[in-house]
């Protein structure tokens, strides 16, 4: 039987002898007729492993060098420790061969840029030649650009490399937080406090004008104060409950 395995770059044809029917299509070679089902499964597994998608790093070629920049954990999320990662290599004479460049940041400075915020970052060397990293905790969502200036082995480098956008924690939340309900509850309680404050002001004005409420003024103020205290306690309790739910999630 003929087996077709599709990868990201090519389509592979393989022939197997299942010892039920020995029929070989034109695109199969009889030399493979001795292959067993087990061998075929191994080929499928190998090709499947080879089709794992690459990370979303950005590459820049300068002369015979290639600079890759990205995150160690993708997608990057606000508040979660991550690393800027760098891969700096020199292409070999043969196709698809390269050599990692060591001490690449000896005369090269790296700066992280976010809007108007700029920070020079310290670079650490990875045990693998040509690999480097810099720890970071993203604090805001959006785009970050890595600016590289200097030279590597005498080759001038002056590039700005955008990397994958930082995401909010919503991308990892499960189950999703119901923040709208909590916000509406807080808003309602704030409106209640404002209404009570207006009532107290109105009572004070009537008292100053000699209204008949003078005899009960203290009692009314005390009652309204208790109501305001109850609303404040409700806000505190609700905030604690919301924070507890967020931590559990």
C-alpha positions as CSV (number, residue, x, y, z in Angstrom):
1,X,0.0,0.0,0.0
2,X,1.1,3.6,-0.5
3,X,1.5,5.9,2.5
4,X,1.6,9.7,2.1
5,X,3.1,11.7,4.9
6,X,2.8,15.5,4.6
7,X,5.1,17.9,6.4
8,X,5.4,21.6,6.4
9,X,7.8,21.6,3.5
10,X,7.3,18.4,1.5
11,X,5.2,15.3,0.9
12,X,6.7,11.9,1.4
13,X,5.7,8.7,-0.3
14,X,6.5,5.4,1.3
15,X,5.7,1.8,0.3
16,X,4.9,-0.9,2.8
17,X,4.2,-4.6,2.5
18,X,1.3,-5.4,4.8
19,X,1.4,-9.1,3.7
20,X,-2.2,-8.9,2.6
21,X,-1.9,-7.5,-0.9
22,X,1.4,-6.9,-2.7
23,X,0.5,-4.1,-5.0
24,X,3.0,-1.3,-5.7
25,X,1.8,2.0,-7.2
26,X,3.9,3.8,-9.7
27,X,5.3,6.2,-7.2
28,X,6.5,3.5,-4.9
29,X,9.7,1.5,-5.2
30,X,9.7,-2.3,-4.9
31,X,13.0,-2.0,-3.0
32,X,10.9,-0.9,0.0
33,X,8.6,-3.9,-0.2
34,X,10.3,-5.5,2.8
35,X,9.3,-2.6,5.2
36,X,6.9,-3.6,7.9
37,X,4.1,-1.5,9.4
38,X,6.3,-0.9,12.4
39,X,9.0,0.8,10.2
40,X,6.3,2.9,8.6
41,X,5.0,4.1,11.9
42,X,8.5,5.1,13.0
43,X,8.9,7.2,9.8
44,X,5.6,8.9,10.5
45,X,6.7,9.7,14.1
46,X,10.0,11.1,12.8
47,X,8.4,13.3,10.2
48,X,5.8,14.5,12.8
49,X,8.5,15.6,15.2
50,X,10.1,17.5,12.3
51,X,7.0,19.5,11.7
52,X,6.9,21.2,15.2
53,X,6.4,25.0,14.5
54,X,9.3,27.3,15.2
55,X,9.2,29.9,17.9
56,X,8.1,33.4,17.0
57,X,11.6,35.0,17.1
58,X,12.6,37.8,14.8
59,X,15.7,37.3,12.6
60,X,18.0,39.8,11.1
61,X,20.9,39.1,8.7
62,X,24.0,41.3,8.8
63,X,26.8,40.3,6.4
64,X,27.4,36.7,7.2
65,X,25.8,36.8,10.6
66,X,22.2,36.1,11.7
67,X,20.7,37.6,14.9
68,X,17.6,36.1,16.4
69,X,15.7,37.9,19.2
70,X,12.6,36.8,21.1
71,X,11.2,35.5,24.4
72,X,12.1,32.4,26.3
73,X,8.4,31.9,27.1
74,X,5.9,32.6,24.4
75,X,3.5,34.3,24.5
76,X,5.0,36.7,27.1
77,X,2.4,37.6,29.8
78,X,2.3,40.7,32.1
79,X,3.7,40.0,35.6
80,X,5.3,36.6,34.7
81,X,9.0,36.3,34.7
82,X,10.6,35.8,31.3
83,X,13.8,36.4,29.4
84,X,14.9,38.2,26.3
85,X,16.8,35.6,24.4
86,X,19.4,36.1,21.6
87,X,20.9,33.7,19.1
88,X,23.9,35.1,17.2
89,X,25.5,32.9,14.6
90,X,27.8,33.0,11.7
91,X,26.8,31.0,8.6
92,X,29.2,28.3,7.4
93,X,30.5,27.6,4.0
94,X,28.1,24.7,3.6
95,X,24.4,25.2,3.4
96,X,22.5,25.0,6.7
97,X,25.7,25.0,8.7
98,X,26.6,27.7,11.2
99,X,28.8,28.5,14.2
100,X,27.6,30.3,17.4
101,X,29.5,33.5,18.0
102,X,30.9,33.8,21.5
103,X,31.4,37.1,23.4
104,X,29.1,38.7,20.9
105,X,28.1,41.4,23.4
106,X,31.7,42.4,24.2
107,X,31.3,45.5,22.1
108,X,27.5,45.4,21.6
109,X,24.9,47.1,23.7
110,X,21.3,46.0,24.0
111,X,18.4,48.3,25.0
112,X,14.8,47.5,25.5
113,X,12.3,50.1,24.2
114,X,8.6,50.5,25.1
115,X,7.0,53.7,23.9
116,X,9.1,56.4,25.6
117,X,10.6,54.0,28.2
118,X,14.1,52.9,27.6
119,X,16.2,50.4,29.6
120,X,19.7,49.1,29.0
121,X,19.7,45.4,29.6
122,X,22.4,43.2,31.1
123,X,23.2,40.1,28.9
124,X,24.0,36.7,30.3
125,X,25.7,34.0,28.3
126,X,24.0,30.6,27.8
127,X,26.2,27.5,28.0
128,X,25.5,27.0,24.2
129,X,27.8,29.1,22.0
130,X,26.0,32.0,20.4
131,X,23.1,32.0,22.8
132,X,22.4,34.8,25.3
133,X,19.6,35.8,27.6
134,X,18.4,38.7,29.9
135,X,15.8,38.2,32.7
136,X,12.8,40.5,32.7
137,X,9.3,40.7,34.1
138,X,7.0,42.5,31.6
139,X,4.8,45.1,33.4
140,X,2.6,46.3,30.6
141,X,0.9,44.8,27.5
142,X,2.1,46.0,24.1
143,X,5.1,46.0,21.8
144,X,8.7,46.0,22.9
145,X,11.7,46.7,20.6
146,X,15.2,45.6,21.2
147,X,17.8,48.1,20.0
148,X,21.3,46.7,19.3
149,X,24.2,49.0,18.7
150,X,28.0,48.4,18.5
151,X,30.0,45.8,16.6
152,X,30.5,42.0,16.6
153,X,33.9,40.8,15.5
154,X,34.5,44.1,13.7
155,X,31.1,44.1,11.9
156,X,29.0,47.2,12.7
157,X,25.5,46.5,14.1
158,X,22.8,49.2,14.4
159,X,19.4,47.6,14.3
160,X,16.0,47.8,16.1
161,X,14.3,44.4,16.3
162,X,10.6,44.2,17.3
163,X,9.6,41.1,19.3
164,X,6.3,39.4,20.1
165,X,3.8,41.6,21.9
166,X,3.3,41.2,25.7
167,X,-0.2,39.8,26.5
168,X,-2.5,40.4,29.5
169,X,-3.1,37.6,32.0
170,X,-6.5,37.1,30.4
171,X,-4.8,34.8,27.9
172,X,-4.0,32.4,30.7
173,X,-7.1,32.9,33.0
174,X,-9.3,29.9,33.5
175,X,-12.2,30.2,34.2
176,X,-12.5,33.7,33.0
177,X,-12.8,36.4,35.7
178,X,-16.2,38.1,35.9
179,X,-14.8,41.5,36.6
180,X,-17.9,43.3,35.1
181,X,-20.2,42.1,37.9
182,X,-17.7,43.2,40.6
183,X,-17.2,46.6,39.0
184,X,-21.0,47.2,38.8
185,X,-21.4,46.3,42.4
186,X,-18.7,48.7,43.5
187,X,-20.2,51.4,41.4
188,X,-23.6,50.9,43.0
189,X,-22.2,51.1,46.5
190,X,-20.3,54.3,45.6
191,X,-23.5,55.8,44.3
192,X,-25.3,54.8,47.6
193,X,-22.6,56.6,49.6
194,X,-22.9,59.7,47.5
195,X,-26.7,59.7,48.0
196,X,-26.2,59.4,51.8
197,X,-23.8,62.2,51.8
198,X,-26.3,64.4,49.9
199,X,-29.0,63.5,52.5
200,X,-26.7,64.5,55.3
201,X,-25.9,67.8,53.6
202,X,-29.6,68.5,53.1
203,X,-30.4,67.8,56.7
204,X,-27.6,70.1,57.8
205,X,-28.9,72.9,55.6
206,X,-32.5,72.5,57.0
207,X,-31.2,72.5,60.5
208,X,-29.3,75.8,59.9
209,X,-32.5,77.4,58.5
210,X,-34.4,76.5,61.7
211,X,-36.4,73.6,60.3
212,X,-38.5,71.5,62.6
213,X,-36.0,68.7,62.3
214,X,-33.8,70.2,65.0
215,X,-35.0,67.9,67.7
216,X,-34.1,64.7,65.8
217,X,-31.0,66.0,64.0
218,X,-28.6,64.0,66.1
219,X,-30.6,60.8,65.7
220,X,-30.9,61.2,62.0
221,X,-27.1,61.9,61.6
222,X,-26.4,58.8,63.7
223,X,-28.6,56.7,61.6
224,X,-27.1,57.9,58.3
225,X,-23.6,57.4,59.7
226,X,-24.4,53.8,60.5
227,X,-25.7,53.4,56.9
228,X,-22.5,54.8,55.5
229,X,-20.5,52.5,57.7
230,X,-22.5,49.5,56.5
231,X,-21.9,50.4,52.9
232,X,-18.1,50.8,53.5
233,X,-18.0,47.4,55.2
234,X,-19.8,45.9,52.3
235,X,-17.2,47.3,49.8
236,X,-14.4,46.0,51.9
237,X,-16.0,42.5,52.2
238,X,-16.7,42.4,48.4
239,X,-13.1,43.5,47.6
240,X,-11.7,40.7,49.8
241,X,-14.0,38.2,48.2
242,X,-13.0,39.3,44.7
243,X,-9.2,39.1,45.5
244,X,-9.7,35.7,47.0
245,X,-11.4,34.4,43.8
246,X,-8.6,35.9,41.7
247,X,-5.9,34.2,43.7
248,X,-7.8,30.8,43.5
249,X,-8.1,31.1,39.8
